[in-house]
Amino acid sequence: VSNAIDADRGFGSSTVDLKMVLKNKNGQVSERTLSNKTLELDLDGDKSMIVFTSPKDIKGTATLTFTHKKGADDQWLFLPSIQRTKRISSSNKSGPFVGSEFAYEDLSSIELEKNTYKFLKQEGDLLYVEQDPVDPKSGYKRRIAVYNKAKGYRLETIEFYDRKGALLKTLTYTNYKLYKNKFWRAAKFEMVNHQSKKETQLFFNNYNFEVNLKDSDFTEVALRRSSN
């Protein structure tokens, strides 16, 4: 896991455009567009901001996440309809992110200190690692992550197990591209909830690693401003 984190270190900051596709258990589909920006920090976890750009009923809704290596992450949700910023409490981190199959805690950057680890097995270039969240308020008892050793220790899949130990959902990373000869980024995330039979797909476009973002781009003031 430390190899995977080291392999992705040094990107500084980035922006990317996303399309989110929601599928319910009957196969009905709805789409949203959003943008994401990330600031890498060495001494603590990364900062990120997600802003929805369509459709109209969700446009301007924005989330700010400060991942911490130790202790609970800080997260805020801005709701344009009431012009209010709401702090996401630790006990709500396992709740769904704006109706998707991603939880708020899934938005945090991957930090070594967040879990305890157990190496399970190696199959060819694939390494299977169990990650047990340290946070007692995590919605997961454990995750099983599969890393590709031959491709810069990039993630291939993560299985999420609920607090009872039952398989809850699987996240699959596909359509990888290599940026700046170092940073692997998947162009598609697919989160399947095995219990609700719902799916959320994320499609990533227009990665930009030349944006030079600063701390001041990741404040509550910036969160409100970004929704206009």
C-alpha positions as CSV (number, residue, x, y, z in Angstrom):
1,V,0.0,0.0,0.0
2,S,2.9,2.4,0.8
3,N,4.2,1.5,-2.7
4,A,0.9,2.6,-4.2
5,I,0.9,5.9,-2.3
6,D,4.6,6.6,-3.1
7,A,3.9,5.9,-6.8
8,D,1.3,8.6,-6.9
9,R,3.2,11.2,-4.8
10,G,4.2,14.5,-6.4
11,F,1.3,15.4,-8.6
12,G,0.8,18.7,-6.7
13,S,-2.7,19.6,-7.8
14,S,-5.1,18.6,-10.5
15,T,-8.6,19.2,-12.0
16,V,-10.9,16.9,-13.9
17,D,-14.4,16.9,-15.4
18,L,-16.7,14.0,-14.6
19,K,-19.9,12.5,-15.7
20,M,-21.9,10.5,-13.1
21,V,-24.3,7.9,-14.3
22,L,-26.8,6.5,-11.7
23,K,-28.6,3.3,-12.3
24,N,-31.4,2.0,-10.1
25,K,-32.2,-1.7,-9.6
26,N,-34.7,-1.6,-12.5
27,G,-31.9,-0.3,-14.9
28,Q,-33.3,3.3,-15.1
29,V,-30.5,5.8,-15.7
30,S,-30.0,9.4,-14.7
31,E,-26.9,11.5,-15.5
32,R,-25.1,14.4,-13.8
33,T,-21.9,16.4,-14.6
34,L,-19.4,17.6,-12.1
35,S,-15.9,18.9,-11.7
36,N,-13.3,17.9,-9.2
37,K,-10.1,19.6,-8.0
38,T,-7.5,18.2,-5.7
39,L,-4.5,19.6,-3.8
40,E,-1.8,17.2,-2.6
41,L,-0.4,17.8,0.9
42,D,2.6,16.0,2.2
43,L,2.2,16.5,5.9
44,D,-1.5,15.7,5.9
45,G,-4.1,14.1,3.6
46,D,-5.2,15.8,0.4
47,K,-7.9,18.5,0.0
48,S,-10.5,18.1,-2.7
49,M,-13.6,19.9,-3.9
50,I,-16.4,18.5,-6.1
51,V,-19.0,20.8,-7.7
52,F,-22.1,19.6,-9.6
53,T,-22.6,21.5,-12.9
54,S,-25.8,19.8,-14.2
55,P,-28.8,19.0,-14.1
56,K,-30.5,22.1,-12.9
57,D,-31.9,20.7,-9.7
58,I,-28.4,19.8,-8.4
59,K,-26.3,22.4,-10.1
60,G,-24.1,24.3,-7.6
61,T,-24.2,21.6,-5.0
62,A,-20.6,21.3,-3.8
63,T,-18.5,19.2,-1.4
64,L,-15.2,20.1,0.3
65,T,-13.1,17.3,1.8
66,F,-10.0,17.7,4.0
67,T,-8.6,14.2,4.4
68,H,-6.4,13.8,7.6
69,K,-3.8,11.1,8.1
70,K,-5.1,10.7,11.7
71,G,-8.5,11.4,13.2
72,A,-11.8,12.1,11.4
73,D,-11.7,13.9,8.0
74,D,-13.4,17.3,7.7
75,Q,-16.2,17.5,5.1
76,W,-18.7,20.2,4.2
77,L,-21.6,20.2,1.8
78,F,-22.9,23.5,0.2
79,L,-26.6,23.5,-0.8
80,P,-27.3,26.4,-3.2
81,S,-31.1,26.1,-2.7
82,I,-30.8,27.4,0.9
83,Q,-27.4,29.1,0.4
84,R,-26.0,27.2,3.3
85,T,-22.9,25.2,4.1
86,K,-23.5,22.1,6.2
87,R,-20.7,20.2,8.0
88,I,-20.9,16.4,7.5
89,S,-20.6,14.8,10.9
90,S,-18.4,11.8,11.5
91,S,-21.5,9.6,12.0
92,N,-22.8,10.6,8.6
93,K,-19.6,9.8,6.6
94,S,-21.0,6.4,5.7
95,G,-24.1,8.0,4.2
96,P,-24.6,8.2,0.4
97,F,-22.9,11.1,-1.4
98,V,-25.7,13.0,-3.1
99,G,-27.8,9.9,-3.8
100,S,-25.0,7.9,-5.4
101,E,-23.5,4.5,-4.4
102,F,-20.4,6.4,-3.2
103,A,-20.3,7.2,0.5
104,Y,-18.9,10.5,1.8
105,E,-15.9,8.6,3.2
106,D,-15.1,7.2,-0.3
107,L,-14.3,10.7,-1.3
108,S,-11.2,10.9,1.0
109,S,-7.7,10.4,-0.4
110,I,-6.0,7.1,0.4
111,E,-3.8,7.6,3.5
112,L,-1.6,4.9,5.0
113,E,-2.7,5.8,8.6
114,K,-6.4,5.3,7.9
115,N,-6.3,1.5,8.1
116,T,-4.6,-1.5,9.4
117,Y,-3.4,-3.9,6.7
118,K,-3.1,-7.6,6.0
119,F,-1.5,-9.0,2.8
120,L,-3.8,-11.8,1.6
121,K,-2.2,-13.2,-1.6
122,Q,-0.5,-12.5,-4.9
123,E,-1.8,-13.8,-8.3
124,G,0.6,-12.8,-11.1
125,D,1.1,-9.1,-10.9
126,L,-2.0,-8.6,-8.7
127,L,-1.7,-8.1,-4.9
128,Y,-4.7,-8.6,-2.7
129,V,-4.6,-6.5,0.5
130,E,-7.2,-6.3,3.3
131,Q,-7.7,-2.8,4.7
132,D,-9.5,-2.5,8.0
133,P,-10.5,1.1,8.8
134,V,-9.2,2.5,12.0
135,D,-12.2,4.9,12.4
136,P,-14.9,3.2,14.4
137,K,-17.5,5.3,12.6
138,S,-16.5,4.0,9.2
139,G,-19.4,2.3,7.4
140,Y,-17.0,-0.6,6.5
141,K,-15.6,-3.5,8.6
142,R,-13.0,-4.1,5.9
143,R,-12.1,-3.5,2.3
144,I,-10.2,-5.9,0.0
145,A,-8.1,-3.9,-2.5
146,V,-6.4,-5.4,-5.5
147,Y,-3.2,-3.6,-6.7
148,N,-1.4,-4.1,-10.0
149,K,2.3,-4.3,-9.2
150,A,3.4,-4.1,-12.9
151,K,1.4,-0.9,-13.5
152,G,2.7,1.4,-10.7
153,Y,0.7,-0.4,-8.0
154,R,-2.5,1.1,-9.4
155,L,-5.8,0.0,-8.0
156,E,-7.9,-2.5,-10.0
157,T,-10.8,-3.2,-7.7
158,I,-11.9,-2.6,-4.1
159,E,-14.5,-4.8,-2.3
160,F,-16.3,-3.1,0.6
161,Y,-17.7,-5.1,3.4
162,D,-20.3,-3.7,5.8
163,R,-20.1,-3.5,9.6
164,K,-21.6,-7.0,9.8
165,G,-18.9,-8.4,7.4
166,A,-21.2,-8.9,4.4
167,L,-20.1,-7.8,0.9
168,L,-21.7,-4.4,0.3
169,K,-20.3,-3.1,-2.9
170,T,-17.4,-3.4,-5.4
171,L,-15.6,-0.6,-7.1
172,T,-13.8,-1.4,-10.4
173,Y,-11.3,1.0,-12.0
174,T,-10.9,0.7,-15.8
175,N,-9.6,2.6,-18.9
176,Y,-6.4,3.7,-17.2
177,K,-4.2,6.4,-18.8
178,L,-0.7,7.5,-17.7
179,Y,-0.2,11.2,-17.2
180,K,3.2,12.9,-17.0
181,N,4.9,9.5,-17.4
182,K,4.1,8.7,-13.7
183,F,0.5,9.1,-12.6
184,W,-2.0,6.5,-13.5
185,R,-5.7,7.7,-13.6
186,A,-8.7,5.5,-14.4
187,A,-11.1,7.1,-16.8
188,K,-14.0,5.0,-15.4
189,F,-15.0,4.0,-11.9
190,E,-17.9,1.6,-11.5
191,M,-19.4,1.2,-8.0
192,V,-21.9,-1.7,-7.8
193,N,-24.0,-2.1,-4.6
194,H,-24.7,-5.8,-4.2
195,Q,-27.3,-5.2,-1.5
196,S,-29.4,-2.5,-3.2
197,K,-28.7,-3.6,-6.8
198,K,-27.9,0.0,-7.7
199,E,-24.9,1.3,-9.6
200,T,-23.0,4.5,-10.0
201,Q,-20.5,5.0,-12.8
202,L,-18.0,7.9,-13.0
203,F,-16.4,8.9,-16.2
204,F,-13.3,11.2,-16.0
205,N,-12.3,13.7,-18.7
206,N,-9.8,16.5,-19.3
207,Y,-7.3,15.8,-16.5
208,N,-5.1,18.9,-15.9
209,F,-2.0,18.7,-13.7
210,E,-0.8,22.2,-14.5
211,V,-3.3,24.2,-12.5
212,N,-1.1,25.2,-9.5
213,L,-4.0,25.2,-6.9
214,K,-3.4,26.7,-3.4
215,D,-4.9,26.3,0.1
216,S,-7.1,29.3,-0.6
217,D,-8.9,27.4,-3.3
218,F,-10.1,25.0,-0.7
219,T,-12.0,27.0,1.9
220,E,-15.7,27.4,2.8
221,V,-15.6,30.8,1.0
222,A,-14.2,29.1,-2.1
223,L,-16.9,26.3,-1.8
224,R,-19.7,28.9,-1.9
225,R,-18.0,30.8,-4.7
226,S,-17.5,27.7,-6.8
227,S,-21.2,27.0,-7.0
228,N,-21.9,30.3,-8.9
